[in-house]
Amino acid sequence: MYGGEIMIIKDTKRTFFAFSPYECAAVEEYLGQMVDKGWLLESIKGNFFKFEKTDQKNLKYSVDVLHKVSIFDRKDSDVALEYREYCKAAGWNYICQTGKIQIFYTHDDREAISIHTDEEEKFKSVFKASIYNVFGQFFLTLMFIFNLFIQLFLGDAGFVLASNLGILAIVSASTVILMNCVGFISFCSWIIKARGQLKRDKVMHYNNYKQIRMKSILTKIFGLLILSILLKLLILDNINNRGFNIYFLLVLCIPMIIMTYVKKFINKKRYSKNINMGIIIGSVLISTYLVIMIVMGTVLLSSQETPRNEVPSEKVSLTFRDFGFKENNDGSTYSMFDKSIVAQRIDYSSSNEENQLTYTIVESNSTLVIKFYKKRLLARLNSYGIDLKRIKTSLPSNIVVYSDITKRSFILVAEDKVVDIKKDFSGISEEEFLNVVCKKLLY
């Protein structure tokens, strides 16, 4: 069922039911099914429906779209109150409001005047109410696509792949993109079918309950996927990072908490739409500023308090000493280790006054992850003008090596690892250097 059951407490039941204004017929059908099971709608908050136990039967619902209601209006605006009085006079009992949706019910055995009689006007109202959501989702989709493009194709994909927060962000963004694309296609399909019905002077078409089950299945599948990654992040992640991860996720809840209280404040007052608009926009700016400042402050403090070279010693298999150089104790040696559910990353850098060694290892059990990272790494470095080419070596045939023309930058690709290494020293041949790297990092 599209309305996923959340919980039942005594005579109260809560369910999840996501819908758009052009799917209001599906909501009417769903509410009718709930009445048959003995549950009467009490309220809606977002996509969460609250029902109360009832003995009433043969109830008829009307899920009505009032596009004149603005997101900057309080819940019981003058426009909404006037409309409810009109519907009450027509024999409909008001239940609740969610966004631009007004929900009423009546008894089947009583005469009630249809709230809408002009199908063309009904189409315009539903279209106007839906288009705001669709454009908002479209804009959000573009933002997420741009963000994924920057993280995976323009930036260093290794940072994202080796971070559980990065993986969670990728999965969440991909889910939003997919679901919004499905919603956009569904909206366009509704417009075509509705206009076709109106041209034939028939009742306007709505997406019904059966038609939106696929969206329900996708929502639940991806919701469970995101939840599983989140649980992995909070419970099974590296214990040293768990506190910071939980703290970071809590910080992201700040905008939601602020906007919840702002909405309650607006609903209690009777300010004009313009004043409400100023309050909401100001709250968004303040909450965004707070999140940025808190996150930046936390990152700066953690970087100052945590030694940069704090990494498991067994993870650093190759050091400056393996090539006959001494490592200084003046902070010139740097190492870092990150691990996610799909990959792990090791960064190492050490130098003295004349020589330097730097490498990054990305390791994963997934062949797809290794292939993707190798492709993006080569593309990114070549875009910097390094011009890496595949070279022949005496290493085992399952290890592919790329090098620049100066023979100072190398990429070694094995089945489960990609090594990006740069040397700035002489006194060792290319073959000797690669043999040491291969022995220490790939065997």
C-alpha positions in Angstrom: 0.0 0.0 0.0 1.1 3.5 -0.7 0.1 4.6 2.7 2.8 2.9 4.8 1.8 2.3 8.4 4.0 4.0 10.9 2.5 3.1 14.3 -0.7 2.5 16.2 -1.2 3.8 19.7 -4.5 2.9 21.4 -7.2 4.6 19.2 -4.7 6.5 17.1 -2.9 5.5 13.9 -0.2 7.3 11.9 0.7 6.5 8.3 3.0 7.8 5.6 1.4 8.9 2.3 3.3 11.0 -0.2 1.2 12.8 -2.8 1.0 15.8 -5.1 -2.1 18.0 -5.7 -2.8 16.3 -9.1 -3.0 13.0 -7.2 -5.8 14.1 -4.8 -8.1 11.5 -6.2 -5.7 8.9 -5.0 -5.8 10.5 -1.5 -9.7 10.3 -1.5 -9.5 6.6 -2.5 -6.9 6.0 0.3 -9.0 7.8 2.9 -12.0 5.8 1.8 -10.1 2.5 2.3 -9.1 3.7 5.8 -12.7 4.5 6.8 -13.7 1.0 5.7 -11.1 -0.3 8.1 -12.5 1.9 10.9 -10.1 4.9 10.8 -11.1 8.5 10.3 -8.6 11.2 9.3 -7.8 13.6 12.1 -4.8 15.7 10.7 -1.9 15.8 8.2 1.6 17.1 8.8 3.6 17.0 5.7 3.1 13.4 4.3 2.2 11.9 7.7 -1.5 11.2 8.2 -3.0 10.8 11.7 -6.2 8.8 12.1 -8.5 8.1 15.0 -10.7 5.1 15.6 -14.3 5.5 14.3 -17.5 3.5 14.0 -18.7 5.8 11.2 -19.2 4.2 7.8 -20.2 5.3 4.3 -18.2 8.5 4.5 -17.2 10.4 1.4 -14.1 12.5 1.3 -13.2 15.6 -0.8 -9.5 16.4 -1.2 -9.7 19.9 -2.6 -7.0 22.1 -4.0 -7.0 25.8 -3.1 -4.2 27.3 -5.1 -4.9 30.9 -3.7 -3.3 29.8 -0.4 0.3 30.9 -0.3 3.2 29.2 1.5 3.6 32.5 3.3 0.1 32.5 4.7 -0.7 31.3 8.2 -2.5 28.0 8.4 -6.0 29.4 8.9 -5.7 32.4 6.5 -8.7 34.5 5.6 -8.9 32.9 2.1 -8.9 29.4 3.6 -11.5 30.3 6.3 -13.8 31.9 3.7 -13.5 28.8 1.5 -14.3 26.5 4.4 -17.5 28.4 5.2 -18.6 28.0 1.6 -17.9 24.3 1.7 -19.7 23.9 5.0 -22.8 25.6 3.5 -22.6 23.0 0.7 -22.8 20.2 3.3 -19.1 19.4 3.8 -17.3 19.0 7.1 -13.8 20.4 7.3 -11.0 18.2 8.6 -7.6 19.7 8.0 -5.3 21.6 5.7 -1.9 20.7 4.4 -0.2 23.2 2.1 -2.7 24.2 -0.6 -4.9 21.1 0.1 -8.2 21.3 2.0 -9.8 18.1 3.2 -13.5 17.6 3.9 -15.9 14.8 4.4 -19.6 14.1 4.3 -22.0 11.1 4.7 -23.0 9.3 1.6 -26.6 9.3 2.6 -26.7 13.1 2.9 -27.0 15.5 0.0 -23.9 17.6 -0.5 -23.2 20.0 -3.3 -20.1 19.2 -5.3 -17.4 21.7 -4.3 -16.3 22.1 -7.9 -18.6 22.1 -10.9 -16.4 23.7 -13.6 -13.9 21.1 -14.7 -11.8 23.7 -16.6 -11.4 25.9 -13.4 -10.6 22.8 -11.4 -7.8 21.9 -13.8 -6.4 25.4 -13.6 -6.5 25.3 -9.8 -4.8 21.9 -9.6 -2.2 22.9 -12.2 -1.3 26.1 -10.4 -1.0 24.3 -7.1 1.1 21.5 -8.6 3.4 23.6 -10.7 5.0 25.3 -7.6 6.0 21.8 -6.3 7.2 20.6 -9.6 9.4 23.6 -10.3 10.7 23.4 -6.7 11.6 19.8 -7.3 13.1 20.5 -10.7 15.3 23.3 -9.2 16.3 20.9 -6.3 17.1 18.2 -8.9 19.4 20.5 -10.8 21.2 21.5 -7.6 21.8 17.9 -6.7 22.9 16.9 -10.2 25.4 19.9 -10.1 26.6 18.8 -6.6 27.2 15.2 -7.7 29.0 16.4 -10.8 31.3 18.5 -8.7 32.0 15.8 -6.1 32.4 12.8 -8.5 33.7 14.4 -11.7 35.4 17.7 -11.0 36.8 17.1 -7.5 38.8 14.2 -6.0 36.3 11.3 -6.0 38.4 9.4 -3.5 37.5 11.8 -0.7 33.8 11.0 -1.3 34.1 7.3 -1.8 36.1 6.9 1.5 33.7 8.9 3.6 30.4 7.4 4.9 29.0 10.9 5.0 30.0 11.3 1.4 28.4 7.9 0.4 25.2 8.9 2.3 25.1 12.3 0.5 25.6 10.5 -2.9 22.8 8.0 -2.2 20.5 10.6 -0.8 21.1 13.0 -3.8 20.6 10.2 -6.3 17.4 9.2 -4.6 16.0 12.7 -4.7 17.0 13.0 -8.4 15.4 9.7 -9.4 12.2 10.3 -7.4 11.8 13.9 -8.7 12.3 12.7 -12.3 9.6 10.1 -11.7 7.3 12.8 -10.3 8.1 15.2 -13.2 7.2 12.5 -15.8 4.0 11.6 -13.8 3.0 15.3 -13.8 3.5 15.7 -17.5 1.5 12.6 -18.2 -1.3 13.9 -16.0 -1.4 17.2 -17.9 -1.7 15.4 -21.3 -4.4 13.1 -20.1 -6.3 15.8 -18.2 -6.3 18.1 -21.2 -7.4 15.3 -23.4 -10.4 14.6 -21.1 -11.4 18.2 -21.0 -11.3 18.6 -24.8 -13.8 15.7 -24.9 -16.0 17.5 -22.3 -15.4 14.7 -19.8 -14.5 14.8 -16.1 -10.9 15.8 -15.5 -8.4 12.9 -15.2 -6.6 12.3 -11.9 -3.9 9.9 -11.0 -5.5 7.2 -8.9 -4.3 5.0 -6.1 -3.1 2.2 -8.3 -1.1 4.5 -10.6 1.1 5.8 -7.8 2.0 2.5 -6.2 5.2 2.4 -8.2 6.3 5.7 -6.7 5.5 4.2 -3.3 7.7 1.2 -4.0 10.6 3.3 -5.1 10.2 5.6 -2.1 10.3 2.7 0.3 13.2 1.0 -1.4 15.4 4.0 -1.4 14.3 5.1 2.0 15.4 1.8 3.4 18.7 2.1 1.5 19.4 5.5 3.0 18.3 4.3 6.5 20.7 1.3 6.3 23.6 3.6 5.3 22.7 6.0 8.1 22.6 3.2 10.7 26.0 2.0 9.4 27.3 5.6 9.7 26.0 6.1 13.3 26.4 2.6 14.8 29.1 0.6 13.0 31.4 3.4 11.9 34.9 4.0 13.3 34.3 4.7 17.0 36.7 7.6 16.9 34.6 9.4 14.4 31.2 8.4 15.7 30.7 11.4 18.0 31.6 13.8 15.3 29.3 12.1 12.7 26.3 12.2 15.1 27.1 15.8 16.0 27.4 16.7 12.3 24.0 15.2 11.5 22.4 16.9 14.5 23.7 20.3 13.2 22.0 19.6 9.9 18.7 19.4 11.9 19.0 23.1 13.0 17.2 24.5 9.9 14.3 22.0 10.3 13.9 22.9 14.1 14.0 26.6 13.4 11.5 26.5 10.5 9.1 24.3 12.6 9.0 26.9 15.4 8.8 29.7 12.8 5.8 28.1 11.2 4.1 27.6 14.6 4.8 31.3 15.4 3.3 32.5 12.1 0.2 30.3 12.6 -0.5 31.9 16.0 -0.2 35.4 14.7 -2.3 37.3 12.1 0.5 39.1 10.2 0.2 40.0 6.6 1.6 37.8 3.8 4.5 40.3 3.3 5.5 40.2 6.9 5.3 36.4 7.0 7.5 36.3 3.9 10.1 38.4 5.6 10.1 36.2 8.7 10.5 33.0 6.7 13.2 34.3 4.5 15.1 35.8 7.5 14.8 32.5 9.3 16.2 30.6 6.4 19.2 33.0 6.1 19.8 32.8 9.9 19.6 29.0 10.1 21.9 28.7 7.0 24.4 31.0 8.6 24.3 29.1 11.9 24.9 25.8 10.2 27.9 27.2 8.2 29.5 28.8 11.2 29.0 25.7 13.5 30.3 23.3 10.9 33.3 25.5 10.0 34.1 26.1 13.7 33.9 22.3 14.4 36.2 21.5 11.5 38.7 24.1 12.6 38.7 22.9 16.2 39.0 19.3 15.2 41.9 20.1 12.9 43.7 21.9 15.7 43.1 19.3 18.4 43.7 16.2 16.3 47.3 15.5 15.1 47.4 15.4 11.4 49.5 12.2 11.3 47.2 10.2 13.6 46.7 7.1 11.5 47.0 3.4 12.2 50.7 2.6 11.8 50.0 -0.7 10.0 48.1 1.3 7.3 51.3 3.1 6.2 53.3 0.3 4.5 55.5 2.6 2.4 57.5 5.5 4.0 60.3 7.8 3.1 62.7 5.5 4.8 62.1 2.7 2.3 64.0 4.7 -0.3 66.9 5.5 2.0 65.8 8.9 3.3 65.3 10.0 6.9 62.0 11.4 8.0 62.2 14.7 9.8 60.4 15.3 13.1 59.4 18.9 12.2 55.9 18.1 11.1 56.8 17.6 7.4 55.4 14.0 7.5 51.7 13.8 7.0 49.4 10.8 6.9 45.6 10.3 7.0 43.3 7.4 6.9 39.6 7.3 6.0 37.2 4.4 5.5 33.6 4.1 4.3 31.3 1.1 3.6 32.6 1.0 0.0 36.3 2.1 0.1 39.2 3.2 2.2 41.8 5.9 1.5 45.3 6.5 2.8 47.2 9.7 2.2 50.9 10.0 3.0 53.4 12.8 2.4 57.0 13.2 3.7 59.9 15.5 2.8 63.2 16.9 3.8 65.0 19.9 2.4 65.5 18.4 -1.0 63.4 15.3 -1.5 59.7 14.5 -1.2 57.4 11.5 -1.5 53.6 11.7 -1.7 51.0 9.0 -2.4 47.3 8.2 -2.1 45.9 4.7 -2.0 42.2 4.0 -2.6 41.2 0.4 -1.9 37.8 -1.3 -2.4 36.4 -4.8 -2.8 34.2 -3.4 -5.6 35.6 -3.6 -9.1 33.2 -0.9 -10.2 34.5 1.5 -7.5 38.1 0.9 -8.6 37.3 1.3 -12.3 35.4 4.5 -11.6 38.0 6.0 -9.4 40.8 5.1 -11.8 39.0 6.7 -14.7 38.2 9.9 -12.8 41.7 10.2 -11.4 43.3 9.9 -14.8 40.8 12.4 -16.3 41.4 14.9 -13.4 45.2 14.7 -13.5 45.3 14.9 -17.3 43.1 18.0 -17.1 45.9 19.6 -15.0 48.3 19.0 -17.9 50.2 16.1 -16.4 49.5 13.9 -19.4 49.7 10.4 -18.0 50.3 7.5 -20.4 50.2 3.7 -19.9 53.8 2.3 -19.8 55.3 -1.2 -20.0 56.9 -2.5 -16.8 58.4 -5.7 -15.3 55.6 -5.8 -12.7 53.0 -8.6 -12.8 50.6 -8.4 -15.7 47.6 -7.7 -13.5 49.1 -4.4 -12.4 48.7 -1.5 -14.9 51.0 1.5 -14.6 50.6 5.0 -15.9 53.3 7.7 -15.8 54.0 11.2 -16.9 56.8 12.1 -19.3 59.1 13.2 -16.4 58.7 9.8 -14.7 57.9 11.5 -11.4 54.1 10.9 -11.2 52.8 7.3 -11.4 49.4 5.6 -11.1 49.4 1.9 -10.3 46.1 0.0 -10.7 45.5 -3.4 -9.2 42.3 -5.4 -8.9 41.3 -3.8 -5.6 43.7 -0.8 -5.3 44.6 2.4 -7.1 47.9 4.1 -6.1 48.6 7.7 -7.1 52.2 8.3 -6.2 54.6 11.2 -6.8 58.4 11.3 -6.1 60.7 14.2 -6.1 64.0 12.6 -5.7 66.7 10.8 -7.7 69.3 8.1 -7.1 66.9 5.2 -7.9 65.8 3.8 -11.2 62.2 3.7 -12.4 62.2 -0.1 -12.2 63.5 -0.2 -8.6 61.1 2.5 -7.6 58.1 0.7 -9.0 59.2 -2.7 -7.5 59.4 -1.1 -4.0 56.0 0.5 -4.4 54.4 -2.7 -5.7 56.0 -4.8 -3.0 54.9 -2.4 -0.2 51.5 -1.3 -1.3 50.0 -3.9 -3.7 51.1 -7.3 -2.4 
